[in-house]
Amino acid sequence: MISFEEKADVSDWRAVLEALPSSMQEQAELGVFWLLFISRDWTKARELIRNSSSEELPYGPVLVPRMCFEIPIAKYKGEHPEDNPELGAARDELLQKVKEHPEEWFLLSFLGQVDAYLGRKHEAIEEAKRAVGMWPDATDGPVLMSTLAAVYAITNEADLAFQILDVSIKTPKGVTYGDLKLNPDWDPLRALTNC
């Protein structure tokens, strides 16, 4: 992860995941997904999500509906996830979890990101901002701030995204060089800065 975070180099990350024994592959499923996501291997990322035996996957300390991870894949493949009933149902499941667990800021933050992918701009921003306002300590705060910045980037609020990133890059556990360089969520910002 250090090579990824500091140099945007995923070769060590890939090597570790490939070297895992088959008995540990399922436990590493999400790590494999994020590697495929930042590598923009949409076909393999979709296969991994579709073939998972789990109906819910971890997002930080919470479990979220597995199909929510397909929503950004559909967006970045140029599909229209907002028109896909299966993905809409996954979003509704996530919304229900947020309603059942209103104290879970990671659920609310993830819902904001999902809504951003679905083009639900105002809801996405409101949810991500509310999640940031709920965080209890400095451990999770930088992660929630990075998600809010990503929501701003995805919803074409570049100035607001840059304001948060200006602080986040100087904060422990804030956004990293590797994430900024490779994560497709930052594409709208990279397009503005020619990076």
ROSE-4610 file (N, C-alpha, C; in Angstrom, 1 decimal, always signed):
// ROSE-4610
residu = [M/M/M/I/I/I/S/S/S/F/F/F/E/E/E/E/E/E/K/K/K/A/A/A/D/D/D/V/V/V/S/S/S/D/D/D/W/W/W/R/R/R/A/A/A/V/V/V/L/L/L/E/E/E/A/A/A/L/L/L/P/P/P/S/S/S/S/S/S/M/M/M/Q/Q/Q/E/E/E/Q/Q/Q/A/A/A/E/E/E/L/L/L/G/G/G/V/V/V/F/F/F/W/W/W/L/L/L/L/L/L/F/F/F/I/I/I/S/S/S/R/R/R/D/D/D/W/W/W/T/T/T/K/K/K/A/A/A/R/R/R/E/E/E/L/L/L/I/I/I/R/R/R/N/N/N/S/S/S/S/S/S/S/S/S/E/E/E/E/E/E/L/L/L/P/P/P/Y/Y/Y/G/G/G/P/P/P/V/V/V/L/L/L/V/V/V/P/P/P/R/R/R/M/M/M/C/C/C/F/F/F/E/E/E/I/I/I/P/P/P/I/I/I/A/A/A/K/K/K/Y/Y/Y/K/K/K/G/G/G/E/E/E/H/H/H/P/P/P/E/E/E/D/D/D/N/N/N/P/P/P/E/E/E/L/L/L/G/G/G/A/A/A/A/A/A/R/R/R/D/D/D/E/E/E/L/L/L/L/L/L/Q/Q/Q/K/K/K/V/V/V/K/K/K/E/E/E/H/H/H/P/P/P/E/E/E/E/E/E/W/W/W/F/F/F/L/L/L/L/L/L/S/S/S/F/F/F/L/L/L/G/G/G/Q/Q/Q/V/V/V/D/D/D/A/A/A/Y/Y/Y/L/L/L/G/G/G/R/R/R/K/K/K/H/H/H/E/E/E/A/A/A/I/I/I/E/E/E/E/E/E/A/A/A/K/K/K/R/R/R/A/A/A/V/V/V/G/G/G/M/M/M/W/W/W/P/P/P/D/D/D/A/A/A/T/T/T/D/D/D/G/G/G/P/P/P/V/V/V/L/L/L/M/M/M/S/S/S/T/T/T/L/L/L/A/A/A/A/A/A/V/V/V/Y/Y/Y/A/A/A/I/I/I/T/T/T/N/N/N/E/E/E/A/A/A/D/D/D/L/L/L/A/A/A/F/F/F/Q/Q/Q/I/I/I/L/L/L/D/D/D/V/V/V/S/S/S/I/I/I/K/K/K/T/T/T/P/P/P/K/K/K/G/G/G/V/V/V/T/T/T/Y/Y/Y/G/G/G/D/D/D/L/L/L/K/K/K/L/L/L/N/N/N/P/P/P/D/D/D/W/W/W/D/D/D/P/P/P/L/L/L/R/R/R/A/A/A/L/L/L/T/T/T/N/N/N/C/C/C]
num = [1/1/1/2/2/2/3/3/3/4/4/4/5/5/5/6/6/6/7/7/7/8/8/8/9/9/9/10/10/10/11/11/11/12/12/12/13/13/13/14/14/14/15/15/15/16/16/16/17/17/17/18/18/18/19/19/19/20/20/20/21/21/21/22/22/22/23/23/23/24/24/24/25/25/25/26/26/26/27/27/27/28/28/28/29/29/29/30/30/30/31/31/31/32/32/32/33/33/33/34/34/34/35/35/35/36/36/36/37/37/37/38/38/38/39/39/39/40/40/40/41/41/41/42/42/42/43/43/43/44/44/44/45/45/45/46/46/46/47/47/47/48/48/48/49/49/49/50/50/50/51/51/51/52/52/52/53/53/53/54/54/54/55/55/55/56/56/56/57/57/57/58/58/58/59/59/59/60/60/60/61/61/61/62/62/62/63/63/63/64/64/64/65/65/65/66/66/66/67/67/67/68/68/68/69/69/69/70/70/70/71/71/71/72/72/72/73/73/73/74/74/74/75/75/75/76/76/76/77/77/77/78/78/78/79/79/79/80/80/80/81/81/81/82/82/82/83/83/83/84/84/84/85/85/85/86/86/86/87/87/87/88/88/88/89/89/89/90/90/90/91/91/91/92/92/92/93/93/93/94/94/94/95/95/95/96/96/96/97/97/97/98/98/98/99/99/99/100/100/100/101/101/101/102/102/102/103/103/103/104/104/104/105/105/105/106/106/106/107/107/107/108/108/108/109/109/109/110/110/110/111/111/111/112/112/112/113/113/113/114/114/114/115/115/115/116/116/116/117/117/117/118/118/118/119/119/119/120/120/120/121/121/121/122/122/122/123/123/123/124/124/124/125/125/125/126/126/126/127/127/127/128/128/128/129/129/129/130/130/130/131/131/131/132/132/132/133/133/133/134/134/134/135/135/135/136/136/136/137/137/137/138/138/138/139/139/139/140/140/140/141/141/141/142/142/142/143/143/143/144/144/144/145/145/145/146/146/146/147/147/147/148/148/148/149/149/149/150/150/150/151/151/151/152/152/152/153/153/153/154/154/154/155/155/155/156/156/156/157/157/157/158/158/158/159/159/159/160/160/160/161/161/161/162/162/162/163/163/163/164/164/164/165/165/165/166/166/166/167/167/167/168/168/168/169/169/169/170/170/170/171/171/171/172/172/172/173/173/173/174/174/174/175/175/175/176/176/176/177/177/177/178/178/178/179/179/179/180/180/180/181/181/181/182/182/182/183/183/183/184/184/184/185/185/185/186/186/186/187/187/187/188/188/188/189/189/189/190/190/190/191/191/191/192/192/192/193/193/193/194/194/194/195/195/195]
x = [+0.8/+0.0/+0.9/+2.0/+2.9/+3.3/+3.7/+4.0/+2.9/+1.6/+0.5/+0.3/+0.2/-0.1/+1.0/+2.2/+3.3/+3.7/+3.6/+4.1/+3.0/+1.8/+0.8/+1.2/+2.0/+2.5/+1.7/+1.0/+0.2/+0.8/+2.1/+2.7/+2.8/+3.3/+3.4/+2.1/+1.1/-0.3/-0.8/-0.6/-1.1/-0.3/+1.0/+1.8/+1.4/+1.1/+0.6/-0.7/-1.6/-3.0/-2.9/-2.0/-1.8/-1.1/-0.3/+0.4/-0.4/-1.6/-2.4/-2.9/-2.9/-3.4/-4.9/-5.3/-6.7/-7.7/-7.3/-8.1/-8.3/-7.5/-7.7/-8.3/-8.5/-9.0/-10.3/-11.2/-12.5/-12.4/-11.5/-11.3/-10.6/-9.9/-9.2/-10.1/-11.3/-12.2/-12.3/-12.5/-12.6/-11.3/-10.2/-8.9/-8.6/-9.0/-8.9/-9.8/-11.1/-12.0/-11.4/-10.9/-10.3/-9.1/-8.3/-7.2/-7.7/-8.7/-9.3/-10.0/-10.6/-11.3/-10.3/-9.2/-8.2/-7.4/-7.4/-6.7/-7.7/-8.9/-9.9/-10.2/-10.1/-10.4/-11.9/-12.8/-14.2/-14.8/-14.3/-14.9/-14.6/-13.3/-13.0/-13.6/-13.7/-14.3/-15.7/-16.4/-17.9/-18.0/-17.2/-17.2/-17.0/-16.1/-15.8/-17.0/-17.7/-18.8/-20.0/-20.2/-21.3/-21.1/-19.9/-19.6/-19.4/-19.5/-19.2/-20.4/-20.0/-21.0/-21.6/-21.1/-21.7/-22.7/-23.8/-24.8/-24.4/-23.5/-23.0/-21.5/-20.9/-19.4/-19.0/-17.9/-17.4/-17.1/-17.5/-17.1/-16.6/-15.3/-14.9/-15.4/-16.0/-16.4/-17.9/-18.5/-19.9/-20.0/-21.2/-21.5/-22.5/-22.3/-23.2/-23.6/-24.8/-25.2/-24.2/-23.8/-22.8/-23.0/-24.2/-24.5/-24.2/-24.1/-23.7/-22.4/-21.5/-20.1/-20.2/-21.3/-21.4/-21.8/-22.4/-22.9/-21.8/-20.6/-19.5/-19.0/-19.0/-18.5/-19.3/-20.7/-21.6/-21.4/-21.2/-21.0/-19.7/-18.6/-17.3/-17.2/-18.1/-18.2/-19.0/-19.6/-20.4/-21.9/-22.3/-23.6/-24.4/-25.7/-26.5/-27.1/-26.3/-26.7/-28.0/-28.3/-29.6/-30.8/-30.6/-31.7/-31.8/-30.9/-30.8/-31.6/-32.7/-33.6/-32.9/-32.0/-31.2/-30.3/-29.7/-28.8/-29.6/-30.8/-31.7/-32.1/-32.4/-32.8/-31.7/-30.4/-29.3/-29.2/-29.4/-29.3/-30.4/-31.6/-32.7/-32.4/-31.7/-31.3/-30.4/-29.4/-28.5/-29.2/-30.1/-30.9/-31.6/-32.2/-32.9/-32.0/-30.7/-29.8/-29.4/-29.3/-29.0/-30.1/-31.4/-32.5/-32.6/-32.2/-32.1/-31.0/-29.9/-28.7/-28.3/-29.1/-28.8/-27.5/-27.0/-25.7/-24.5/-24.6/-23.5/-23.1/-22.1/-21.7/-21.1/-20.4/-19.9/-21.0/-22.1/-23.2/-23.7/-23.9/-24.4/-23.4/-22.1/-21.1/-21.1/-21.2/-21.2/-22.5/-23.6/-24.8/-24.6/-23.9/-23.7/-22.8/-21.9/-21.0/-21.9/-22.7/-23.5/-24.5/-25.1/-26.0/-25.3/-24.0/-23.3/-23.1/-22.8/-22.6/-24.0/-25.1/-26.4/-26.9/-26.1/-26.6/-27.5/-27.6/-28.5/-27.7/-27.3/-26.4/-26.7/-27.9/-28.2/-28.3/-28.9/-28.9/-27.5/-26.7/-25.3/-24.5/-24.6/-23.8/-24.4/-25.7/-26.3/-25.9/-25.9/-25.6/-24.1/-23.3/-21.8/-21.5/-22.1/-21.9/-22.4/-23.6/-24.1/-23.2/-22.7/-21.8/-20.5/-20.0/-18.8/-19.2/-20.4/-20.8/-21.0/-21.1/-21.4/-20.1/-19.0/-17.8/-17.4/-17.0/-16.7/-15.3/-14.4/-12.9/-12.1/-10.8/-9.9/-9.6/-9.9/-9.6/-10.3/-11.7/-12.5/-12.7/-12.5/-12.8/-12.1/-10.8/-10.2/-10.8/-11.2/-11.8/-13.1/-13.9/-15.2/-15.0/-14.0/-13.7/-13.3/-12.5/-12.1/-13.3/-14.2/-15.4/-16.3/-16.4/-17.1/-16.4/-15.1/-14.4/-14.7/-14.7/-15.0/-16.4/-17.4/-18.8/-18.8/-18.1/-18.0/-17.4/-16.4/-15.7/-16.7/-17.3/-18.2/-19.4/-19.9/-21.0/-20.6/-19.4/-18.9/-18.9/-18.6/-18.4/-16.9/-16.1/-14.6/-14.1/-14.5/-14.0/-14.1/-15.3/-15.5/-14.6/-14.5/-13.6/-12.1/-11.7/-10.3/-10.1/-11.1/-11.0/-10.7/-11.5/-11.3/-10.0/-9.6/-8.4/-7.2/-7.2/-6.1/-5.8/-6.8/-6.6/-6.3/-7.0/-6.9/-5.4/-4.8/-3.4/-2.4/-2.8/-1.9/-2.3/-3.3/-3.9/-3.5/-3.0/-2.8/-4.1/-3.9/-5.0/-5.9/-5.4/-6.1/-5.9/-6.3/-6.2/-4.7/-4.3/-2.9/-2.7/-1.4/-1.0/-1.5/-1.3/-1.8/-3.2/-4.0/-5.5/-5.8/-5.2/-5.4/-5.0/-3.9/-3.4/-4.2/-4.7/-5.3/-6.8/-7.4/-8.8/-9.7/-10.6/-11.4/-12.3/-12.6/-13.5/-12.9/-11.6/-10.9/-10.7/-11.2/-11.1/-11.5/-12.7/-13.2/-12.2/-11.5/-10.5/-9.2/-8.8/-7.6/-7.8/-9.0/-9.3/-9.1/-9.4/-9.3/-7.8/-7.0/-5.6/-4.6/-5.1/-4.2/-3.2/-3.7/-2.9/-3.3]
y = [-1.2/+0.0/+1.3/+1.2/+2.3/+2.7/+1.7/+2.0/+2.7/+2.2/+2.8/+4.2/+4.4/+5.7/+6.7/+6.4/+7.4/+7.5/+6.4/+6.5/+6.1/+5.8/+5.3/+4.1/+3.3/+2.0/+0.9/+0.1/-1.0/-2.4/-2.4/-3.7/-4.5/-3.9/-4.7/-5.1/-4.3/-4.6/-5.8/-5.8/-6.9/-8.2/-8.1/-9.2/-9.9/-9.1/-9.7/-10.4/-9.8/-10.4/-11.7/-11.7/-12.9/-14.0/-13.6/-14.7/-15.3/-14.7/-15.3/-16.7/-17.6/-18.9/-18.9/-19.9/-19.9/-19.8/-20.3/-20.3/-18.9/-17.9/-16.5/-15.6/-16.1/-15.3/-14.6/-15.3/-14.7/-13.5/-13.7/-12.6/-11.4/-11.6/-10.5/-9.9/-10.4/-10.0/-8.5/-7.7/-6.3/-5.6/-6.1/-5.6/-5.8/-7.0/-7.3/-6.3/-6.1/-5.2/-3.8/-3.2/-1.9/-1.8/-2.9/-2.9/-2.9/-3.7/-3.7/-2.3/-1.7/-0.4/+0.7/+0.8/+1.8/+1.5/+0.2/-0.2/-0.1/+0.3/+0.5/-0.8/-1.9/-3.2/-3.5/-2.8/-2.9/-4.3/-5.0/-6.3/-7.3/-7.3/-8.2/-7.7/-6.4/-5.9/-6.3/-6.2/-6.6/-8.1/-8.9/-10.3/-10.7/-10.0/-10.3/-10.0/-8.8/-8.5/-9.4/-9.7/-10.6/-12.0/-12.5/-13.8/-14.0/-12.9/-13.0/-13.8/-14.6/-15.4/-14.6/-13.4/-12.6/-11.6/-11.5/-10.5/-9.1/-9.0/-7.7/-7.8/-6.7/-6.6/-5.4/-5.5/-4.4/-3.1/-2.0/-0.7/-0.1/+0.0/+0.4/-0.5/+0.0/-0.9/-1.4/-1.1/-1.5/-2.4/-3.1/-4.0/-3.2/-3.3/-2.6/-3.7/-3.4/-4.4/-4.5/-5.7/-6.1/-5.3/-5.2/-4.7/-3.1/-2.5/-1.1/-0.9/-1.9/-1.7/-1.8/-2.3/-2.3/-0.9/-0.1/+1.2/+2.1/+2.2/+3.0/+2.3/+1.0/+0.3/+0.7/+0.6/+1.0/+2.4/+3.3/+4.8/+4.9/+4.3/+4.5/+3.7/+2.8/+2.0/+2.8/+4.0/+4.8/+4.3/+3.4/+3.0/+4.0/+3.7/+4.7/+3.9/+3.9/+3.1/+3.6/+4.9/+5.4/+4.8/+4.2/+3.6/+2.1/+1.5/+0.1/-0.3/-1.0/-1.3/-2.1/-3.0/-3.8/-3.0/-2.0/-1.1/-0.1/+0.3/+1.1/+0.4/-0.9/-1.7/-1.8/-1.9/-2.0/-0.7/+0.5/+1.8/+1.9/+1.4/+1.4/+0.6/-0.6/-1.4/-0.7/+0.0/+0.8/+1.9/+2.6/+3.7/+3.1/+1.9/+1.3/+1.0/+0.6/+0.3/+1.6/+2.7/+4.0/+4.4/+4.2/+4.5/+3.7/+2.4/+1.5/+1.7/+2.3/+2.6/+4.1/+5.0/+6.4/+6.9/+6.1/+6.5/+6.1/+5.3/+4.8/+5.8/+6.6/+7.7/+7.1/+5.9/+5.3/+4.9/+4.3/+4.0/+5.2/+6.3/+7.6/+8.1/+8.1/+8.6/+7.8/+6.4/+5.6/+5.8/+6.1/+6.4/+7.7/+8.7/+9.9/+9.6/+8.8/+8.4/+7.7/+6.7/+6.0/+6.9/+7.9/+8.8/+9.7/+10.1/+10.8/+10.1/+8.8/+8.0/+7.9/+7.9/+7.8/+9.2/+10.2/+11.5/+12.2/+11.8/+12.4/+13.4/+14.5/+15.5/+16.0/+16.6/+17.3/+16.3/+15.1/+14.2/+13.7/+13.5/+13.0/+14.0/+15.2/+16.2/+16.4/+16.4/+16.5/+15.3/+14.1/+12.9/+12.9/+13.2/+13.2/+14.3/+15.4/+16.5/+16.1/+15.5/+15.1/+14.0/+13.1/+12.1/+12.8/+13.7/+14.5/+15.1/+15.7/+16.3/+15.4/+14.1/+13.1/+12.5/+12.6/+11.8/+12.2/+11.1/+11.4/+11.6/+11.2/+11.3/+11.6/+11.8/+12.1/+10.8/+9.6/+8.4/+8.3/+8.5/+8.4/+9.7/+10.8/+12.1/+12.3/+12.0/+12.2/+11.4/+10.2/+9.3/+9.9/+10.4/+10.9/+12.2/+13.0/+14.2/+13.9/+12.9/+12.5/+12.0/+11.3/+10.9/+12.1/+13.1/+14.3/+15.0/+15.1/+15.7/+14.9/+13.6/+12.7/+13.0/+13.1/+13.4/+14.8/+15.8/+17.1/+16.9/+16.1/+15.9/+15.2/+14.2/+13.4/+14.3/+15.2/+16.0/+17.3/+17.4/+18.6/+19.9/+19.7/+20.9/+20.9/+21.2/+21.1/+22.1/+23.3/+24.2/+23.7/+23.2/+22.6/+21.4/+20.6/+19.4/+19.8/+20.8/+21.3/+21.9/+22.6/+23.2/+22.1/+21.0/+19.9/+19.2/+18.9/+18.2/+19.0/+20.3/+21.2/+20.9/+20.6/+20.3/+18.8/+17.9/+16.5/+16.0/+16.6/+16.1/+16.4/+17.3/+17.6/+16.9/+16.1/+15.5/+14.0/+13.5/+12.1/+11.3/+10.3/+9.4/+10.2/+11.3/+12.0/+11.3/+12.0/+11.4/+11.3/+10.3/+10.0/+10.4/+10.5/+10.7/+9.6/+8.3/+7.2/+7.3/+7.6/+7.7/+8.8/+10.0/+11.1/+10.8/+10.1/+9.8/+8.7/+7.7/+6.6/+6.4/+6.9/+6.7/+7.4/+6.7/+7.4/+8.5/+8.4/+9.5/+10.8/+10.9/+12.2/+12.7/+11.9/+12.2/+13.6/+14.1/+15.4/+16.5/+16.3/+17.2/+17.2/+15.9/+15.8/+16.4/+16.3/+17.0/+18.5/+19.1/+20.5/+21.0/+20.0/+20.4/+19.8/+19.0/+18.3/+17.4/+16.7/+15.7/+14.3]
z = [+0.0/+0.0/+0.0/+0.6/+0.6/-0.8/-1.6/-3.0/-3.8/-3.5/-4.1/-3.7/-2.3/-1.8/-2.1/-2.1/-2.3/-3.8/-4.6/-6.0/-7.0/-6.6/-7.6/-8.3/-7.6/-8.1/-7.5/-8.3/-7.8/-8.0/-8.4/-8.7/-7.4/-6.3/-5.1/-4.5/-4.6/-4.2/-5.0/-6.3/-7.2/-6.8/-6.6/-6.3/-5.0/-4.0/-2.7/-2.9/-3.6/-3.8/-4.6/-5.6/-6.4/-5.7/-4.7/-3.9/-2.8/-2.5/-1.4/-1.7/-0.7/-1.0/-1.3/-2.0/-2.4/-1.2/+0.0/+1.2/+1.7/+1.2/+1.7/+0.6/-0.6/-1.7/-1.4/-0.8/-0.5/+0.5/+1.5/+2.4/+1.8/+0.7/+0.0/-1.2/-1.3/-2.4/-2.6/-1.5/-1.7/-2.1/-1.5/-2.0/-3.4/-3.9/-5.4/-6.2/-5.6/-6.3/-6.5/-5.4/-5.4/-6.4/-6.4/-7.3/-8.8/-9.1/-10.4/-10.7/-9.7/-9.9/-10.3/-9.5/-9.8/-11.1/-11.4/-12.7/-13.9/-13.6/-14.6/-15.4/-14.8/-15.4/-15.1/-15.8/-15.4/-15.6/-16.6/-16.9/-15.7/-15.3/-14.2/-12.9/-12.7/-11.4/-11.4/-12.5/-12.5/-12.3/-12.9/-12.7/-11.2/-10.6/-9.2/-8.3/-8.6/-7.8/-8.1/-9.4/-9.8/-9.2/-9.2/-8.7/-7.2/-6.5/-5.1/-4.4/-3.5/-2.7/-1.6/-1.4/-0.3/-0.8/-0.1/-0.6/-0.1/+0.9/+1.4/+1.5/+1.2/+1.3/+2.2/+2.8/+3.7/+3.0/+3.6/+3.2/+4.5/+4.8/+6.1/+7.1/+8.2/+9.3/+9.1/+7.9/+7.8/+6.5/+6.5/+5.3/+4.5/+3.2/+2.2/+1.2/+0.5/-0.5/-1.6/-1.9/-2.9/-4.2/-4.7/-6.0/-6.1/-4.9/-4.9/-5.5/-5.4/-6.0/-7.5/-8.1/-9.5/-10.1/-9.2/-9.7/-10.3/-9.6/-10.2/-11.5/-11.5/-12.7/-13.9/-13.7/-14.8/-15.2/-14.2/-14.6/-15.4/-15.0/-15.7/-17.0/-17.2/-18.5/-19.5/-19.0/-19.9/-20.0/-19.1/-19.1/-18.3/-18.1/-17.3/-16.1/-15.0/-13.8/-13.2/-13.4/-12.9/-13.6/-14.8/-15.5/-15.3/-14.5/-14.3/-13.0/-13.2/-12.0/-10.9/-11.4/-10.4/-9.5/-10.2/-9.4/-8.6/-9.1/-8.3/-7.0/-7.2/-6.0/-5.0/-5.5/-4.6/-3.8/-4.5/-3.8/-2.8/-3.1/-2.2/-0.9/-1.1/+0.0/+0.9/+0.3/+1.1/+1.8/+1.2/+1.8/+3.0/+2.9/+4.0/+5.2/+4.9/+5.9/+6.6/+5.9/+6.5/+7.4/+7.0/+7.9/+9.1/+9.0/+10.2/+11.1/+10.6/+11.4/+11.2/+11.6/+11.4/+12.0/+13.0/+13.6/+12.9/+11.8/+11.0/+9.9/+10.2/+9.3/+8.0/+8.1/+6.9/+5.9/+6.4/+5.6/+4.8/+5.6/+5.0/+4.0/+4.3/+3.4/+2.1/+2.2/+1.1/+0.2/+0.9/+0.2/-0.6/+0.0/-0.8/-2.0/-1.9/-3.1/-4.1/-3.7/-4.6/-5.3/-4.6/-5.2/-6.2/-5.9/-6.9/-8.2/-8.1/-9.3/-10.1/-9.4/-10.0/-10.5/-10.3/-10.8/-9.9/-8.7/-7.7/-6.9/-7.6/-7.0/-5.7/-5.6/-4.3/-3.1/-3.4/-2.3/-1.9/-2.9/-2.7/-1.8/-2.2/-1.4/+0.0/+0.1/+1.5/+2.3/+1.8/+2.6/+3.0/+2.0/+2.3/+3.4/+3.2/+4.2/+5.6/+5.6/+6.9/+7.6/+6.8/+7.3/+8.0/+7.3/+7.8/+9.1/+9.2/+10.5/+11.6/+11.3/+12.4/+13.0/+12.3/+12.7/+14.1/+14.9/+16.3/+16.6/+15.7/+16.1/+14.8/+15.0/+14.0/+13.1/+13.6/+12.9/+11.6/+11.6/+10.5/+9.7/+10.3/+9.7/+8.4/+8.3/+7.0/+5.8/+6.2/+5.2/+4.7/+5.7/+5.3/+4.5/+4.9/+4.1/+2.7/+2.5/+1.2/+0.3/+1.0/+0.3/-0.1/+0.8/+0.4/-0.8/-0.8/-1.9/-3.2/-3.1/-4.3/-4.8/-3.8/-4.2/-5.0/-4.4/-5.1/-6.5/-6.6/-8.0/-8.9/-8.5/-9.3/-9.8/-8.9/-9.2/-9.9/-10.3/-11.0/-10.2/-8.9/-8.0/-7.7/-8.7/-8.6/-7.6/-7.5/-6.5/-5.1/-4.8/-3.4/-3.2/-4.2/-4.1/-3.8/-4.6/-4.4/-3.0/-2.5/-1.2/-0.1/-0.2/+0.7/+0.5/-0.7/-1.0/-0.6/-0.6/-0.1/+1.3/+2.1/+3.5/+3.6/+2.9/+3.0/+2.7/+1.7/+1.4/+2.5/+3.4/+4.5/+5.8/+5.7/+6.9/+7.0/+8.2/+8.3/+8.0/+7.2/+6.7/+5.7/+5.2/+4.2/+2.8/+1.8/+0.4/+0.1/-0.7/-1.0/-2.5/-2.8/-4.2/-5.1/-4.6/-5.5/-5.8/-4.8/-5.0/-6.0/-5.8/-6.6/-8.1/-8.2/-9.5/-10.3/-9.6/-10.3/-10.1/-9.0/-8.8/-9.8/-10.5/-11.5/-11.0/-9.7/-9.1/-9.2/-9.4/-9.5/-11.0/-11.9/-13.3/-13.7/-13.2/-13.5/-13.1/-11.9/-11.5/-12.3/-12.6/-13.4/-14.8/-15.3/-16.6/-16.6/-15.4/-15.3/-15.1/-14.6/-14.3/-15.2/-16.2/-17.2/-16.5/-15.4/-14.7/-15.1]
